[in-house]
Amino acid sequence: MGKRQQDWDEKLKLVFRTLHSRNYRLFFGGQCISVTGTWMQNIALSWLVYRITDSVFYLGLVGFANQIPSLLISPFAGVMVDKWNRHRILIATQALSMVQALILFGLIVTNTVTVWHIIPLSLFLGIVNALDTPARHSFIVDMIEKREDLGNAIALNSAIFNSARLIGPSIAGLLIAWLGEGPCFLINGLSYIGVIAALLAMRLNPPIRKQGEQNILKELKEGFDYTFHCLPIKAFLLLLAMVNLFGVSYMVLMPVIAKDILQGGSHTMGFLMGAIGAGALTGAFYLASRKTVVGLSNKIPYALCLFSLSVIAIAFSTNFYLSLVLMYFAGLGMISMMASSNTVIQTIVDDDKRGRVMSFYAMSFMGVAPFGSLLAGSLSGVIGAKYTILIGGICCFAGFLIYQKHKPAIRQFINTVYVKKGLITRNVTVLDNTYSDYSDTQS
């Protein structure tokens, strides 16, 4: 029993090792509070829109307004993130997000809210997020004390996000049924106080930024060329874009699944979202328990396969409990693919281009999603939610098959970079399209 307890303690230390960094520990605590509020607002907003409009088109339109700035603004934001103080950027974006949530709360409690208030406010938040996302992903490197803990820090960040996905929707579903949508927006607005306080309490070394005349278009082109001439980064970004264009349909149509297919209410939607969060949290903790990034790229296509098959099955499910199980596996596959891609990208990217590369990551993650939201909302109005979700799952599975064809070349490129960075001790050799084993310098 003592040996088992010791092994468990060692495992926990491994999973949470990045919390030894004071700044990351502050960030972790602040995000735990804030992201839970964000998920409560997300659920309340989609339920509010569907309640006051009874339209899947408006559900898609609100999602489009929230996410389209990531496509249009993120590349320019990435240039700024590489030049400006990321810490100050995050303080500003968190404060602006708080203002947006409190305005929505005020409109709801005064009973004056309409979809034409929600759309511009969603657009405003999307603009804020277009700057916040690449800054937040890039800032992780500034907070950790040991560069080899980067993968663990990213996985813990995903764990925060998906713990909140598990807790936030469940609380939101109960609050909406009891008091309406308003309290969810108030709680989210107040939750930003925690993360702003954590950011202000950090002790950071003065950032080193590139000096000289700023030519945004030139540096944007430099970042674009670097990103899309790096085979693994290009491949992972295309996979993420595909998932957020086609696979996002089941998330956008969650109110329809809960209300019309499963004959439930807001609490049903909360449980379904919670199941996605539980699966995603499982994946995040698995990734956090890994000692090294080596070999992680091999997990990405199989995570995509799991996600694709789960979404296809969700399209056919009319049973609440079966849908919960399928949502769990969809969440597991989705976060395993996305967090693994993020970790590998941030491991191989050059530091002076990190902000720009992460802005393209934000584009593929959030910038493409509005078209997915709009597509899901429009298509479901024509062929129904079931077939819209089915088509999305099939498209994602096709992406898995295409990736498998190019996997050897991607793996060779990644391993070459790992050798240069000292993560593995010898180069790759090709024998009949398979690769020899590597010696991991950290094992």
N, C-alpha and C positions, 0 to 999 in steps of 0.2 A: 504493500500500500504506500509505503514511504517512497519507493522508487517511482511509482506511478505518479504520485503527487509532485515529485521533483521534475519528472519529464513534462508534466503539465505546466509547471511554473516556468520551465525553460522555453516551452512553446509560446507561452504568453509573452515572455520577455522578447522573443524573436518577433512576434506579431506587432508589438507596440514599441519596438526599439527606437523609432524616430522620435518618440515623446521625450527622450532624454535631451533633445534640443529645446531650450527654453522658448524660443520664438515660435517654433512649430507647435509646442504644447499650448501656448496662448491661442494661436490660430485655430487649433483643433477644438479647444473649448468654446471659442466664440462661434465657430461654424456649426457645432453641434446644436446650439440654440437657434441660430439664424436660419439654417437650411430647413429645420423642422417647420418653422414658420412659413418659409417659402413654399414647401409642399402643401401646407394647409391652404395657402392662398391659391395655388394652382388648381387644387380640387374644387375649392369654393368658386373660383372664377368660371371654370368650365360648367359647373352645375348651375351657376347664376345665369350664364349666357343661354344654356339650354332651357332653363325654366322660363325666362322672360321672352324668348324668341321661338322656342319649340322648333329649332332649325339646325340641322347638321351643317348647313352651309355657313351659318354664322359662327358655329364652333370652329370650322376650318379657317374662316376669315380672321377671327381673333388670334388664332395660333399663327397665322400668316403675318399679321401685324406685329406680333411679339418677336418673331424670329427673322423676318426679312432684313432688319438692320445688320444682323451678323454677316449676311452675304455681301451687303453693300459697303459696310463700314469697317469690318474686321481687318481687311488687309492694310488699310491706312492706320488703324489702331495698333497693329503689330509693329509698324515702324516707330510709332510713338512709345510703345512699351520698351523697345530696345534703346530709346534715348532718354525717356523721362524716368522719374523716380516711381518705381512700381508700388512702393508702400503708400505714397501720397495718392496715387491713382485709385488704389483700393479704398482708401478712406473716403474719397469723394464719391465713388460709385455706390458704396454702401449707404451713404447719407442720402443720395438721390433716390435709391430704391426704397428707403424708408418713407420718404415724402410721397412717392407714388402709392404705396400701400395705404397710407393714412388718408390720402385724398379719396381713394375708392371706399374706404370705411365711412368717411363723411357723406359721400353720395348715397350709400346704402341706408345709413341710419336716418337720413332726411327723406328717404323714399323718393329720390329724384334720379336714381341711376337708370340709364338706358344703354343699349348696345353702342350708341354713338358717343357715349362717354368712355365706354370700355375700350373701344378700338384705338382712339388716340393715346389713351393712357398705356395701353399695351405696347403701342409703337414707341412711346417714350421709354418704357422699361427696356424694350429691345435695344434701343440706342445705347442706354447705359450698360447693358449686358455685353454689347459688342466690344466695348472697351474693357469691361471687367473680366471677361473670360480669358483672353490671352494674358492679361496682367496677372490674374490669379494663378494660372497654370505656370507661368514663368517665375512667379514669386516664390514658388515652392523651393527652388534651388537656393534662393537667398536666405531661406529660413533654416535649412538643415545644416548641421555641423559637419557631417560626413557625407561626401558625394555618393559613396556606395549605398547609402540608405535612400537614394532617390526613389527607387522602385517601391520600397516600403511606404514612403511618404505619399506617393501617388495612390497606392492601394488603400491606405488609411483615409485619404481624401475621398475615395470612392465609397469607403465604408461609412463615412459621415453622411454622404449624400444618400446612400441607400438605407441607412438606419432611419434617416428622416423620411425617406419614401415609405418605410414600413410604419413608422409612428404617426407622421403627419396626416396622411389620408384617413387613417382610422379615427383620429381625434376630430378631423374635419367632418367626416361623415356623421359622427355623433352630434357635433355642435350644430351642423346645418339642420339636422332633424329636430333639434331641441330649440335653438335660438335663431336659426337662419344663417345666412352667409356672413353677415357683418363682423361677428367676433373673430372670424378667421383672418380677416384683413387687419383688424386691430392688433391681434397677437403677432402677426407677421411684421407689422410696422414697428412694434416695440422690441421685437427680437433682434433687430439690427443694432440696438444699443450695445448688446453683448459683443458682437464682432467688431464694432468700432472701438469699444473700450479695449479689446484685446490688441487691435492694431496699434493703438496709441501707447500701449504698455510695452511694446517690443523695443529691444535694444539692438540696433542694426549698424553694421559698418557702412560708412558712406559708399554709395554705389559708384562703380566705375563705369562711365558711359563714354561712347565714342565722341570725340570732339570734332570740331570743324563745321563747315557750312552744311546745313540740312537741305537735302534735295529729296523730297519725299518720293517723287516718282522714280528717281534713280534707285533709291534704296528699296522701294517696293519691287522693282524689276529684279534687283539682286536677290531679294528674298524669294521671289517667284521662281527664278531660274534655279536657285539652290534647292528649293523644295521639290520641284518637279523633274529635276535631273538626278535625284536620289531615289533609286528604285523602291526601297522598302517604304520610305515616307510617302511616296506617290501611291503605292499600292494600298497602304493602310488608310490613307485619306479617301481614296476612291471607295474602299469597302465601307467606311463610315458614312460617306455621302449616300451610297446606295441604301444602306440600312435606314438612314434618316429620310430618304425620299419614299421608299416603298414599305419598309418594315414598321414605320411610325403609325401606320393606319390603325392598328389595334389600340394604340394609346389615344389617338384623337377621337376614336369612336367609342371610348370607354363608357360615356353616359348612355349611348345607344345599347351597348352590350348589357349594361346593368339594368336599364329601365325596360327596353323593348324585347330583348332576347331572353334575359334571365328573369324578367318580371319582378325586378327588385326596386329599391330606392337608393337614396344617397349613401346609406350605410353599406349596401351591396357594392357600390362603386368603391367605397373606402376599403372594403376587405379585398377586392380584386387588386387595387393598387398596392395594398399592403403585401399581398402575395408576391407581386413583382419585386417589391422591396426586399422581401425575405430571401428570394432567390438571388437577387443582386448582392445582398449583404453576404450571403454564403460565398459567392464568387470573390468578393472584395477581400474577405478574410483569408481565403485560400491564397490569393495573390500576395497578401501581406505576410503570409507565413513562409514564402519562398525566400531562400537565402540570397539568390542572385537572379539577375535578368536573363542569364544564359539559358537558352532553350525555350524562353517564353514565347518567341515568335511562332513556334510550332503549335502552340495551343490556340492561336487566333482563328484559323480556319475551322477547327472542330467546335469552337465556341459559336461561331457563326452558323454552322450546321445545326447545332442544338437549338439555337434561336429560331432559325427558319422553320424547322419541323414543328416546333412548339406553336408558332404563329399559324401555320397551316392547320394544325389540330384545333386551335382556338376558334377558327372560322366555322368548324362543324359542331362545336360543343353547345348544348342547350341545358347542361346540368351545372348547377352552381359549384358543386364540390370538384367536379372534373375541371371546370374552368379555373378554379383556384390552383390546382396542381399544375395545369398548363401555364398559367401566369407565372408560377414559381420558376419553372424551367426556362421560360422566355426571359425572365429577369436574370437568371443565372447565366444564360448564354450571352445576353446583351452586354452585361457589365464586364464579363470575362473578356469579351472581344475588345470593348472600348478601353478599359483600363490597361489591358495588355498592350494595345496599340499605343496608347499614351506613354506608357513606360518605355517601350522600345524606342519610340521617336525621341523622347527626351534624353535617352541614353546616348543615342548616336548623333544628335544634332550639335552643331558648333554653338558655343555660348553666345557669340555676338550676333547670332541669327535666331536665337531661341524665341524671342517675342514674335518675329515675323512668321516663323514656322508654326507657332502655336495659334497665330491668328488664322492661318489656313486650316489648322485643326478645328478652330471654332467655326469656320465657314462650313466645313464638312459635317460638323457635329450639330450646329445650330442654324447655320445659314441656309442649308438645303432643306431643313425640316419644314419651313413655312410652305414650300412647294408641296411637300408631303402632306401637310395639314390641309392645304387647299385641294390637292388631288383627292385625298381621302373624303373630305366633305362633299366635293362635287360628284365624285364617282359613286359614292354610296347613295346619293340622291337619285341616281340613274339605275344602278344594278343592285343596290342594297348593301348593307354593312357586311353581311356574310361573305359575299363574293369579292368585295373590296379588300377585306382582310386576307382572303385566300390568295388573291393575285399578288399582294404584297409579300406574303410568305414564299410563294413560288419564285418571285424575282430575287429574293435574298438567297434562296437555295441555288439559283443559277449563278449568283456572285461567288458562292462557295466553290462551285465546280470550276469557274474560270480561274479563281485564285490557286486552286490545286495545280492547275496546268503550269503556272508561273512560280510555284513555290520553291523549286530548287534554286533558281537564279536569285530570288529574294533572300533565301537563307545564306547563299554564298556571299552576297553583298554584306549582310549583317555580320557574319562571322569574320569577314575581313576587317570591318570596323572594330569589332571586339578585340581582335588581335592587336590592332594599333593602340587601343585604349588599355591593353593589358588585362582584359577580362578573361581571355582564354590564352593558352600558351603556345598554340601552333595553328598554322593556317589550314584551310580546308583543302581536301583532296577529293577529286571526283572519280568515282568508280561505278560505272553502270547507272548513272543518274542517282546514286545514293551518296551519302556523305559519311566520312569517318567520324568517330567520336572525338570529342574535344576534352582537353584537360582544363577544368575551371580553376583559375588561380585563387578563387575565394573558398574553394571546398577543402 
